[in-house]
């Protein structure tokens, strides 16, 4: 993996950590996610950034790491960036609660390989 990809992956991990901090701040509450617009917007911005960074990862790194759902990550970014009015909050919640921690672990493993 090249140095640029390493730097991008470290930034992606940072946004995963930001989502974790937000979950902690709002008590891991889906109800708070639905009612606190700052919680929604903050998580959404982190997902946009993760997807934006994923789109900059080299083709070589993407192809060598099919265990990471690169396309889905970019798709989530596109929904948040271009079609926010149609975001399904239960899907986003599931993603920030389950997919983001899984992604973080996979990215850490990739960095340490």
N, C-alpha and C positions, 0 to 999 in steps of 0.2 A: 504494500500500500504506500502511496506517495505521501509526502508531507502535507500537501494541500488537503487530501482526503482525511488525514489524521486531524488536522485543525478543524475541518467541517464536522467530523464526528464528535470531537470534544465539545463543540458548540451545541450540537444536537443533544448531547448528554446534559449540558447546562439547561436547556429548555425543558427537558424531561424533569430535571431537578426543580425547576421553577414550578412546574405543574404539581409536583409532589408538595412543595411548600404551600401552594394555593389550596390543595386538598386539606392539608393540615390546618391552615388558617380558618377554613370554612367547615371544619369538623367532619370532613368526608361525607357531607350531607347533600344528597341529590335535591332535596327540597330547597336548600340554600342556593344550589346551582340554578334551579329554576327561577328563583325569586331575586337573586342578587345579580344584577346586570354586570357589575364589575367582575364578578366571578366568571361569568360566561365569556365576557370580552377578553379577560386576561388569559383564560385557558385557550380561547380561540386564537389569540395572537401567538401564543406559544406553539400551537399546532400549525399555524401558518408558517412560522419560522422553521420548525422542524421539517416541514414539507419543502420549503424553499431550499434549505440546506441539502436535503436529500436529493433534490434535483441537480445539485452541483457536484455530487459525488461522481467520480470517473466511471466510465462504462466498465473498466477492468475490475474495479472494486465491487460494483453492482453485480456483475456476472459471477464473480468469485464468491459471493455471499448471498445465495438465493434464500437462505434462512431468514433474511430480513425482507419484509413486504414493502419494497421500495415503491412499487406502483400504488399500493394502497395508501402509503404515507403521502405521496404527492396528490393523490385523489382527494384525501381529506383536506389538504391545503387548498386545493382548487374550490372545493365546496365552500369552505369558510371565506375564501377571498372573493369569490365571484357569485355565490348564490346563498349568501348568509340567511336570507329570509326563509329559505327552505331547509334549514338545518334541522335534523331530527335530534333533539336534545338527549333522548334516551340512548341513541347510538353514540353520540359524542361522550356522554357520561361513561358508557361501557368502555369506550376507547381510552379515556383518561384514567379510568380506574384499573383497567386490565392490560390494554395494549401498550400504553406508554411505559409502565414498569417493565414489561417484557422486552420492549424495544431497548430500553436503557441497559438491561442486562446483556442483550445481544451486542449492543454497540461497545460496551465495556469489554466483552470477550473478544471482539474484533480488534480493539485497540491493544489488548494484551497478548494477542497471538504473535 
